Amino acid sequence: MENLSFLSADNAFRIRDQFTTPCYVYDEATLRANAAKVLAFPNAYGLSARYAMKACPNGNILRLFASLGLKIDASSGYEVERAIRMGVKPENISLSTQELPTNFKEYVEQGISVNICSLSQLERYGQEIPGGSVGLRFNPGLGSGGTQRTNVGGPASSFGIWHEHTDVAKELVAKYDLKVFRIHSHIGSGSDPEVWVRVIGLNFDILRQFPSVTTINLGGGYKVGRMPGEKTTDLQLIGTPMKKAFEDFAADTGRKIHLEVEPGTYLVANACILLSSVQDLTDTGESGYAFIKLDTGMTDNTRPSMYGAQHPMKIIPKDNEERPVKDYIVVGHCCESGDIFTPAPGDPEGLQPRTLVESKIGDLFVMGGAGAYCSSMASKNYNSFPESPEVMVRENGDLVLMRKKQTLDQILANETEIEL
Ligand SMILES: *Cc1c(COP(=O)(O)O)cnc(C)c1O
């Protein structure tokens, strides 16, 4: 399985000895290769490529990507501050958020740009920064996320200004003398070139109503194949017809529009493996299931329980022996029936046994595709399990720690003691 291949069995044992399991293992070579592909996105009149840092905000990844020329998409004021602290230049940070921070004016004064995501955000922005420059995020009425929960466009999505409210947005822009320089639409468009061309068309329709706009930001949402047989978006394939659309728009209007893309998943998903250990085995009899219980769970990866997401898995037998295969339900270590790694695809309520090498307690367990929305979206400290360490396999083969395992003292750090 390709997505599991960067971690050799030797390194897996070494990591368990040195850093304990569970442990996220990132691959520097894959991170660099993904960044190079994003930075080569076809464009007619210039490209800004941003990393949507909510996918995996470890400072080492931010610094690596910044050093390669990627800018940052932040999804909260806290992410803005985190990126700045990691050395990202404020002018390279763009904020698109569901919750506009109360101190957003300070960020703008530092050089951060904001994509306004609702009419009330626009009103607030105008009141605090009249005459300022803004991006506007629209919901163009179309979406194509993998599941209802990852779909971020269309009438069931609260992200961005609904396209039918464009006139209201224009009135607010005029009222506060704002300069709209960017139109943003992140709808999770997947890997189909035709969908991307349609999205561009919808963006150009909005652009015609805002003559001051010089940049289109298409967000992220490039589908990545985690499981064998699933396809990863070919950025050249979807980008080439888009480039043509930009050229056609320029021929039609004289406006040479700058392109921004801001993938999260694409950059990191397959650059990480969640390494864990089999800590128990159980079964529910002849007509039931055989279960593998790991020393990880929703405390490190909630995607299967939230979306019915599928991750590639493999067992590394502790004694390197040859064993037959067997069907298993793989579960996490939380006292929570939803803590399951083998849901039915797209259906977190269902079960789909996985065929794996017959397992023994103490085996290593490798789960691929764990770079995006795993470490960052984990249900941290549930059952008081600590945050897991993060390790990077450097290009020269070195194994280096990029986040320590959390201690109980750190879990308790903010609790206060009341007199009882
Ligand atoms: C989450 C997000 C992204 C990245 O989405 P992926 O599916 O991880 O590529 C990009 N832009 C915005 C505004 C986002 O909220």
The ligand as a Gaussian input file, in Angstrom:
#p B3LYP/6-31G(d) Opt

LIG

0 1
 C      -10.470000      24.059000       5.439000
 C      -10.253000      25.092000       4.414000
 C       -9.378000      24.871000       3.352000
 C       -8.678000      23.550000       3.126000
 O       -9.556000      22.524000       2.799000
 P       -8.983000      21.073000       2.411000
 O      -10.205000      20.294000       2.099000
 O       -8.246000      20.571000       3.598000
 O       -8.097000      21.257000       1.231000
 C       -9.146000      25.908000       2.486000
 N       -9.777000      27.109000       2.622000
 C      -10.638000      27.351000       3.628000
 C      -11.283000      28.657000       3.750000
 C      -10.904000      26.343000       4.544000
 O      -11.773000      26.589000       5.535000

